[in-house]
Amino acid sequence: MVTAAAAGGSARFDVVVAGAGLVGLATAVALARAGLAVAIVDRSVPSAAGHADDWDRRVYAVSPGSARFLATVGAWQRLPCERIAAVESMRIAGDAGATLEFSAYDAGERALAWIVEERALRSALREAAAGAGIELREGVACERLAWSADETVLTLGDGSALAAQLVVGADGLHSWVRAASGIVAKPQPWNQLGVVANFATALAHGGCARQWFRDDGSVLAWLPLPGSRISIVWSAPSALAGELMALTADELAARVGEAGGSALGALTPLGAAAGFALHSLHVPTPVARRLALVGDAGHGVHPLAGQGVNLGFGDGEALAAVLAGRGPVPDCGAPLLLERYARRRAEPVLAMQSMVEGLGHLFANRSRVVRAARNAGMTIVDRLPALKNVLARAAMH
């Protein structure tokens, strides 16, 4: 809900970030390090950390570019090294025998990506936020968004209010902030679920991530974890996903191993599987009056490329850079600055969405002609090292 209102007795900040997920936390710390007074609000309270020998089912493939951004905000160096795995190579298989391989060595990088657990990265970012002097209010929902001539006021469920020159919506795919600001965008379902689980492997993975585009319309990815362990994401049509989720842990391990050609030998389950619905989201604009969207609040992409969180970190980095370099403009919510942010993010977001959705629709097409053409295309690209390195570097940075 948006109304015109005065600030009254609100606590005042330069920026209020709604959403304490990975992107919201990283954005807030980057803004604080740019010299801004920042507060974060989130309706949820983080759950207690798991045992040290548990492996989080939610993992992210953090690109080298995102890792450098996380280092600048003081989070990357707080991660326990023994909980991070380097993706040194990647092998992609089409649904008719074609393969495409990428190598970090060939691309001149230490890793194509780093596999990091969600809770470990969230903990590191929370520590960085505390160190940056950010005020964090958790367990309280946003109820009303209002503005006056020179600030926006966010009223919370406990009756308190925060005033700021700029509100950043980092509250996810079904963003309350986005809707309250008047930006109309509806997440579109892929009619697929992402089934995630962790397994111990009989054979060493060698830092290789594997992905299969299967002839049943699903996409299966194996991501290396430290030691002889992997995390999997099986993006599957709803019927197949339901079938997978109904399996016992041992049955799912056997099914995943078979689907991956037993590439790492027998798999042993490390906990239960989980499933989440997949959506895409296109917004007409990521900015409104004294408001900017970052992360899933501003764009939604299929996980087949593993780039959703990296796009979000790119948003936070760009917004912080724009505000840090605003020069003589004292108001960090000025339309000039928000338009500059929107322009800076338009191309990378559109490019990633177009690529991911194009691949999704291409491999969902069951035509034999299309199937032959897409697998031939993969084979051709695999034989062009220069092109492969260009594609790899674009994804990494």
Secondary structure, 3 states (H helix, E strand, C coil): CEEECCCCCCEEEEEEEECCCHHHHHHHHHHHHCCCCEEEEECCCCCCCCCCCCCCCCEEEECHHHHHHHHHCCCHHHCCHHHCEEECEEEEECCCCCEEEEECCCCCCCCCEEEEEHHHHHHHHHHHHHHCCCEEEECCCEEEEEECCCCEEEEECCCCEEEEEEEEECCCCCCHHHHHCCCCCCCEEEEEEEEEEEEEECCCCCCEEEEEECCCCCEEEEEEECCCEEEEEEEEEHHHHHHHHCCCHHHHHHHHHHHCCCCCCCEEECCCCEEEEEEEEECCCCEECCEEECHHHCEECCHHHCCHHHHHHHHHHHHHHHHHCCCCCCCCCCHHHHHHHHHHHHHHHHHHHHHHHHHHHHHHCCCHHHHHHHHHHHHHHHCCHHHHHHHHHHHHC
